[in-house]
Amino acid sequence: MNWKQAIDDYMLFLKIERSSSEATLASYRYDLEHLAGFSVATLTQSTPTSIQTTDLKDFIKEVSVVLSARSQARMLSAVKGFFSYLEFEGYRQDNPSSLLETPKIGRKLPVHLTTEEIQKFFETINLSNPHGYRNQAIFELLYACGLRVSELVQLRLSDLYFKEDFIKVTGKGNKSRLVPIHDICKERVQHYLDLRIATYHPQEGHEDTVFLNRRGKQLTRAMIFTLTREIAASAGIKKTLSPHTFRHSFATHILDNGGDLRAIQLMLGHQSITTTEIYLHSSAEKLRSTLEMLHPRSGLNRDSTS
């Protein structure tokens, strides 16, 4: 078995069996092709079935010079998954990656916008043309429903249940969830939808796609990244923003206003509550104040309990 065949087979496995996203497939392929290149250049026997743990350690040592701990961790995830697959399918009798240690990475606190910055961002969107109403609807949905950008671009008209105040979102692993949508967001999206056909002329295969580009086809993730940065620059917001910033802001603001962490987890589509817990960073002061007010032995309540 050569590297190309093994990598192609693994990509097919990830796509069909694991329902991995195109972004995941692309990044894993890149990492594994990097490993294949290293193997061909440095090893006498260069096949996925002949490479050993010492060879993988040499590879990791080489890439560690140029990759951050986070990028190394992603690459190791690709490598470990690849060799687990080869072992499972019987191409190997062992897994040479099983003893590789993943570098420790700190949990990066997500950048989020204040409510004032959110307001400034929306006020900056140019509504003098129909594209402005599309852009307004895009960012309202990102912020109002905490969507990932990949979930937004894949959104279909048939996913909008406005009468029931919900939208259906298809997230990672092709898993669907229902997310509530409030009236202001519905109004913004509906305004865009009223202009959608006349302005964007949906092309064949994109009739059910919510957000279209000027050619009547599905908007790309890259285009929404560009829109985010252009509007943020016009608004004078100095933070480095991405569409994901609105998802972080959604979770942070809901939590700050007393939202339940479990409910936020469900709306964001997190498989584990520990992923959602990172948003507790923004509420540290609120948690401290709650403790001071409610704990019977805190300073504020000490007199009443003595």
C-alpha positions in Angstrom: 0.0 0.0 0.0 1.4 3.4 -1.0 0.9 6.7 0.7 -1.6 8.1 -1.9 -3.8 5.0 -1.8 -3.8 4.9 2.0 -4.6 8.6 2.4 -7.3 8.5 -0.2 -8.9 5.5 1.5 -8.7 7.2 4.9 -10.3 10.4 3.5 -13.2 8.3 2.1 -13.6 6.6 5.5 -13.8 10.0 7.3 -16.2 11.4 4.8 -18.6 8.4 4.7 -18.3 6.9 8.1 -17.5 9.9 10.2 -19.3 12.6 8.2 -16.2 14.8 8.6 -16.5 18.4 7.2 -14.6 19.4 4.0 -12.4 21.7 6.2 -11.4 18.7 8.4 -10.7 16.5 5.3 -8.6 19.2 3.8 -6.5 19.8 6.9 -6.0 16.1 7.6 -5.0 15.5 4.0 -2.5 18.3 4.2 -1.0 16.9 7.4 -0.8 13.3 6.1 0.7 14.4 2.8 3.3 16.3 4.8 4.1 13.1 6.7 4.3 11.2 3.4 6.7 13.7 2.0 8.9 13.4 5.0 8.8 9.6 4.8 9.8 9.5 1.1 12.7 12.0 1.7 14.2 10.4 4.7 13.4 6.7 5.0 14.7 3.7 3.1 11.3 2.0 3.2 8.7 4.6 2.7 5.2 3.1 3.1 2.4 3.6 5.6 2.8 0.0 6.7 6.5 0.2 7.2 6.9 3.4 9.1 7.8 3.0 12.8 7.3 5.0 16.1 10.9 6.3 16.0 10.3 7.7 12.4 7.1 9.4 13.6 9.0 11.0 16.5 11.6 12.3 14.1 8.8 13.8 12.0 7.2 15.5 14.9 10.6 16.8 16.0 11.1 18.3 12.6 7.7 20.0 12.3 7.8 21.3 15.9 10.4 23.8 14.8 7.9 25.6 12.6 4.5 24.7 14.1 2.8 26.0 17.2 1.7 23.6 19.9 -1.9 23.9 18.7 -0.9 23.1 15.1 1.2 20.2 16.3 -1.8 18.8 18.2 -4.0 19.0 15.1 -1.3 17.2 13.0 -0.9 14.5 15.7 -4.7 14.0 15.7 -4.6 13.4 11.9 -1.6 11.0 12.3 -3.1 9.0 15.2 -6.5 8.7 13.4 -4.8 7.6 10.2 -2.8 4.8 11.9 -5.7 3.7 14.0 -7.7 3.3 10.7 -4.8 1.2 9.1 -4.7 -1.0 12.2 -8.5 -1.4 12.3 -8.6 -2.3 8.6 -5.9 -4.9 9.0 -3.2 -3.1 7.0 -1.0 -3.0 10.1 -0.7 -5.3 13.1 0.3 -2.4 15.3 -0.2 1.4 15.7 3.1 3.3 15.7 1.4 6.5 16.8 0.0 5.1 20.0 3.0 6.2 22.2 3.2 9.7 20.7 2.4 12.4 23.2 0.2 15.3 22.3 1.7 18.7 23.3 -0.2 20.5 26.1 -2.0 23.6 24.9 -3.7 26.1 27.0 -7.4 26.9 26.5 -7.4 30.1 24.5 -10.0 32.6 25.7 -12.3 33.5 22.8 -12.4 37.1 21.5 -15.9 38.5 21.9 -17.6 41.9 21.3 -19.2 44.0 23.9 -22.9 44.9 23.4 -21.8 48.4 22.5 -19.4 47.0 19.8 -22.1 44.8 18.5 -24.4 47.8 18.1 -21.7 49.8 16.4 -21.0 46.9 14.0 -24.6 46.7 12.9 -25.0 50.4 12.6 -22.0 50.5 10.2 -23.6 48.0 7.7 -24.4 49.9 4.5 -28.2 49.5 3.9 -28.2 51.7 0.8 -28.2 48.7 -1.5 -29.8 45.2 -1.4 -26.5 43.6 -0.5 -26.5 45.5 2.8 -29.8 43.8 3.8 -28.2 40.4 3.0 -25.2 41.3 5.1 -27.3 42.5 8.0 -29.3 39.2 7.9 -26.0 37.2 7.9 -24.6 38.8 11.0 -28.0 39.0 12.8 -28.2 35.2 12.4 -24.6 34.6 13.5 -25.1 36.7 16.6 -28.8 35.8 17.4 -28.4 32.0 17.0 -24.6 31.4 17.7 -24.1 29.8 14.3 -20.7 28.6 13.0 -20.0 30.2 9.6 -20.1 26.7 7.9 -23.6 26.2 9.4 -24.7 29.6 8.1 -23.5 29.1 4.5 -25.3 25.7 4.4 -28.6 27.0 5.7 -31.6 26.2 3.5 -34.9 28.0 3.2 -36.5 24.7 4.3 -34.5 25.0 7.5 -36.4 28.2 8.5 -39.4 27.6 10.8 -40.3 31.2 11.5 -43.9 30.4 12.6 -42.4 28.1 15.3 -39.6 30.6 16.1 -36.9 28.1 15.3 -34.3 27.3 12.7 -32.8 23.9 12.0 -29.0 23.9 11.9 -26.8 21.2 10.6 -23.5 21.2 12.5 -20.4 19.1 12.8 -20.8 15.4 12.0 -23.9 16.2 10.1 -25.9 16.5 13.3 -29.0 18.6 13.4 -30.3 20.8 16.2 -33.1 23.3 16.6 -32.1 26.8 17.7 -34.6 29.5 18.7 -34.7 32.7 16.8 -36.1 36.1 18.1 -38.3 38.5 16.3 -35.7 41.1 15.4 -33.6 38.5 13.7 -36.6 37.1 11.9 -37.4 40.6 10.6 -33.9 41.1 9.3 -33.8 37.8 7.6 -37.3 38.2 6.1 -36.3 41.6 4.7 -33.5 40.0 2.8 -35.6 37.1 1.7 -38.1 39.5 0.2 -35.3 40.8 -2.0 -33.5 37.6 -2.6 -35.0 36.3 -5.8 -35.1 39.6 -7.7 -31.6 40.6 -6.6 -29.6 37.3 -6.7 -31.5 35.2 -9.2 -30.8 31.8 -7.6 -29.0 29.4 -10.0 -29.8 25.8 -10.6 -29.0 23.8 -7.5 -29.1 26.8 -5.2 -32.8 27.5 -5.2 -33.1 26.4 -1.5 -29.9 28.1 -0.4 -30.6 31.1 1.9 -27.5 33.2 1.4 -26.4 33.8 -2.2 -23.6 35.7 -3.8 -23.9 38.0 -6.8 -23.8 35.1 -9.2 -26.8 33.4 -7.5 -24.8 30.7 -5.8 -24.0 29.8 -2.2 -21.9 32.3 -0.4 -18.4 31.0 0.6 -16.9 31.0 4.1 -14.1 33.2 2.8 -16.5 35.9 1.6 -18.1 36.1 5.0 -14.7 36.4 6.6 -14.0 39.3 4.2 -17.3 41.0 5.0 -16.6 40.7 8.8 -13.3 42.4 8.5 -14.4 45.1 6.1 -17.4 46.1 8.3 -15.3 45.9 11.5 -12.7 48.2 10.0 -15.4 50.7 8.9 -16.8 50.6 12.5 -13.4 51.3 14.0 -13.4 48.1 16.0 -9.7 47.3 16.7 -10.2 43.7 17.7 -9.3 40.9 15.3 -12.7 39.6 14.2 -13.9 36.6 12.4 -17.5 35.3 11.9 -16.9 33.0 14.9 -16.6 36.2 17.1 -20.3 36.5 16.9 -20.8 33.0 18.1 -18.5 33.7 21.0 -20.4 37.0 21.7 -23.7 35.2 21.6 -22.6 32.7 24.2 -20.9 35.3 26.4 -23.8 37.7 26.4 -26.4 35.0 27.1 -24.3 33.7 30.0 -23.7 37.2 31.4 -27.5 37.8 31.4 -28.2 34.7 33.5 -28.4 32.1 30.8 -28.1 28.4 31.7 -24.8 26.8 30.6 -26.6 23.6 29.6 -29.0 25.6 27.4 -26.1 27.4 25.7 -24.4 24.1 25.1 -27.5 22.8 23.3 -27.9 26.0 21.2 -24.2 26.0 20.2 -24.2 22.3 19.4 -21.3 21.4 21.7 -21.0 17.7 22.3 -19.4 18.2 25.7 -20.2 20.8 28.4 -16.5 21.3 29.0 -16.3 23.0 25.6 -19.0 25.5 26.6 -17.4 26.2 30.0 -14.8 28.3 28.3 -17.4 31.1 28.2 -17.4 31.3 32.0 -14.3 33.5 31.6 -16.4 36.5 30.9 -18.6 36.0 33.9 -15.9 35.8 36.5 -16.9 39.1 38.1 -20.5 38.2 38.0 -19.8 34.8 39.7 -17.8 36.6 42.4 -20.7 39.1 43.0 -23.2 36.2 43.2 -21.0 34.5 45.8 -20.7 37.7 47.8 -24.5 38.2 47.8 -25.7 34.7 48.3 -23.2 32.7 50.3 -24.2 32.8 54.1 -20.6 33.4 55.2 -19.7 36.1 52.7 -18.9 39.6 53.9 -22.3 40.9 52.7 -24.3 38.3 54.6 -22.1 37.8 57.7 -24.1 40.2 59.9 -27.4 38.5 59.1 -26.1 35.1 60.1 -24.4 36.2 63.3 
